[in-house]
Amino acid sequence: MKDIKKEFSGVWALSGITFEVYPGEIHCLVGENGAGKSTLMKVLSGAYTPTEGTITVDGKEYSKFDPFLSKQLGINIVYQENDLVPSMGVVENIFVHGLTSQICHIHLIVSIKNGTICISVSDNGSGIPPEKLAELNRSIRDFKTARHSFGLPSINHRIALLYGENYGLTIESSPEKGTTVTIVIPDKNLIEGEI
């Protein structure tokens, strides 16, 4: 993000902010109330269009984002949100944006076995059409963001960089079983044979 400015009715919420993040880095954005943290993240996620400035991702410069483009490029924001759905669990509230008019259930399974941690998130939906599933799996395998990849190639790429090619992300889907995204990473804290 370079020289990002955002004006609301004559008030500058952001004034020339430059912020760089590189693959594999983790950052924390800290500041007082009203400092512009949320506004900056909303510009990055495409919720707001900057008044001035540019955003560069993988060498390509953009003067504005929309939420769809942001997700296509692997940018996902989890907002601090106090308005939760009381009848849903934590994981369901995280995935609430994906719910449709039909009743949807999100299931989270975490297992530790043979020195690996396996995290599976599944739903009870009607599945992903086969051609879109093939496109999604290609984009995940090739670490390339595709139209409907929802940032999954970026996640898979980061896992492979951190832990090697034996670890990563897979996705399975069918009309009968819904969709399951599984992440497998090594458990560095476990000693072989303790499990």
C-alpha positions in Angstrom: 0.0 0.0 0.0 1.5 3.3 -1.0 0.5 6.8 -0.1 -3.1 5.7 0.8 -5.4 8.6 1.6 -9.1 8.3 2.6 -11.4 11.3 3.0 -14.9 11.2 4.5 -16.9 14.5 4.0 -13.8 16.7 4.3 -12.2 14.7 7.1 -9.0 12.8 6.3 -9.2 9.4 8.0 -6.0 8.3 6.3 -3.3 10.7 5.1 -0.5 9.2 3.0 -0.1 5.8 4.6 2.5 3.4 3.2 2.4 -0.2 4.4 4.4 -3.2 3.0 3.8 -6.8 3.8 5.9 -9.7 2.3 4.9 -13.4 1.9 5.3 -15.3 5.2 5.3 -12.2 7.4 2.8 -11.6 10.2 2.1 -8.1 11.3 0.0 -6.4 14.0 -1.5 -3.0 13.3 -1.8 -1.1 16.6 -3.1 2.4 17.4 -5.6 4.4 19.4 -9.3 4.5 18.7 -9.8 6.7 15.6 -6.2 6.3 14.3 -7.4 4.7 11.0 -6.6 1.0 11.5 -10.0 -0.2 10.4 -10.2 2.2 7.6 -6.8 1.1 6.2 -7.9 -2.6 6.4 -11.2 -1.8 4.7 -9.3 -0.1 1.9 -7.1 -3.2 1.6 -10.1 -5.5 1.6 -12.0 -3.5 -1.0 -14.8 -2.3 1.4 -13.6 1.3 0.9 -12.1 2.9 -2.2 -9.0 5.1 -1.4 -9.3 8.8 -2.2 -5.7 8.6 -3.3 -2.9 6.0 -3.4 -2.2 2.6 -4.8 -2.0 -1.1 -3.7 0.5 -3.4 -5.3 0.1 -7.2 -5.1 2.6 -9.5 -6.9 4.0 -6.6 -8.9 0.6 -5.4 -10.2 -0.6 -2.0 -9.1 -4.2 -1.2 -8.4 -5.8 2.2 -7.6 -8.8 0.5 -6.1 -10.0 -2.9 -4.9 -13.5 -4.4 -4.6 -14.2 -7.2 -2.1 -14.2 -9.8 -4.9 -10.8 -8.7 -6.3 -9.3 -8.6 -2.8 -10.4 -12.2 -2.1 -9.2 -13.3 -5.6 -5.8 -12.0 -4.7 -5.8 -13.9 -1.4 -6.5 -11.0 0.9 -8.9 -11.9 3.7 -9.8 -9.8 6.7 -11.4 -11.1 9.9 -13.0 -8.0 11.4 -13.4 -7.5 15.2 -17.1 -8.0 15.3 -19.3 -7.9 18.4 -22.5 -8.9 16.5 -22.4 -12.6 16.6 -25.2 -15.1 15.9 -25.8 -16.4 19.4 -27.2 -19.8 18.3 -24.0 -20.5 16.2 -20.6 -21.7 17.4 -17.3 -19.9 16.8 -16.5 -21.6 13.5 -20.0 -21.0 12.2 -19.8 -17.3 13.0 -16.4 -17.1 11.2 -18.0 -18.6 8.1 -21.4 -16.8 8.4 -20.6 -14.8 5.2 -20.9 -18.1 3.2 -24.4 -19.0 4.5 -27.3 -18.9 2.0 -31.0 -19.0 2.6 -30.9 -22.8 3.2 -29.8 -24.1 6.6 -26.0 -24.6 6.5 -23.9 -26.4 9.1 -20.1 -26.0 9.4 -18.2 -28.7 11.1 -14.6 -28.4 12.4 -12.5 -31.5 13.1 -9.0 -31.3 14.5 -7.0 -34.5 14.9 -3.4 -35.2 15.8 -1.9 -38.4 14.5 1.6 -39.7 13.6 3.2 -36.3 14.2 0.8 -34.3 12.0 -2.1 -32.0 12.8 -5.1 -32.3 10.5 -7.7 -29.5 10.5 -10.9 -30.2 8.4 -13.7 -27.7 7.9 -16.8 -29.1 6.2 -20.3 -28.0 5.4 -23.5 -29.8 4.5 -24.0 -27.8 1.2 -24.7 -29.1 -2.2 -21.1 -29.2 -3.2 -19.0 -27.3 -5.8 -19.8 -28.1 -9.5 -17.1 -30.5 -10.9 -15.7 -27.9 -13.4 -15.2 -25.3 -10.6 -13.8 -27.9 -8.3 -11.2 -28.9 -10.9 -10.3 -25.2 -11.5 -10.0 -24.7 -7.8 -7.8 -27.8 -7.3 -5.6 -26.7 -10.2 -5.2 -23.3 -8.7 -4.3 -24.7 -5.3 -1.8 -27.2 -6.8 -0.2 -24.5 -8.9 -0.3 -21.8 -6.2 -2.2 -19.5 -8.6 -5.2 -17.6 -7.6 -8.2 -18.4 -9.8 -11.7 -16.7 -10.0 -13.3 -18.8 -7.3 -10.2 -19.8 -5.2 -11.0 -17.6 -2.1 -7.4 -17.3 -1.2 -6.9 -21.0 -0.8 -3.8 -21.2 -3.1 -2.1 -18.5 -1.0 -2.8 -20.6 2.2 -1.5 -23.8 0.5 1.6 -22.0 -0.8 2.4 -20.6 2.7 2.0 -24.0 4.3 4.3 -25.6 1.7 6.9 -22.9 2.1 6.9 -23.3 5.9 6.7 -27.1 6.2 7.6 -28.6 2.8 5.7 -30.3 0.0 4.3 -33.1 2.1 2.0 -30.7 3.9 -0.7 -28.4 2.6 -4.3 -27.9 1.8 -6.8 -30.1 -0.1 -10.4 -29.7 -1.0 -13.1 -32.3 -1.7 -16.7 -31.7 -2.7 -19.7 -33.7 -3.8 -23.5 -33.1 -3.9 -23.9 -35.9 -1.4 -21.2 -35.0 1.2 -20.9 -31.2 0.8 -17.4 -29.5 0.7 -14.4 -30.2 3.0 -11.2 -28.2 3.2 -8.4 -30.0 5.0 -5.1 -28.5 6.1 -2.3 -30.8 7.2 0.8 -29.5 9.0 3.5 -31.1 11.2 3.1 -31.1 14.9 6.6 -30.0 15.9 5.8 -30.3 19.6 5.0 -34.0 19.6 7.6 -36.7 20.0 7.1 -39.6 17.7 5.3 -42.4 19.5 3.7 -40.3 22.2 0.4 -40.2 20.4 
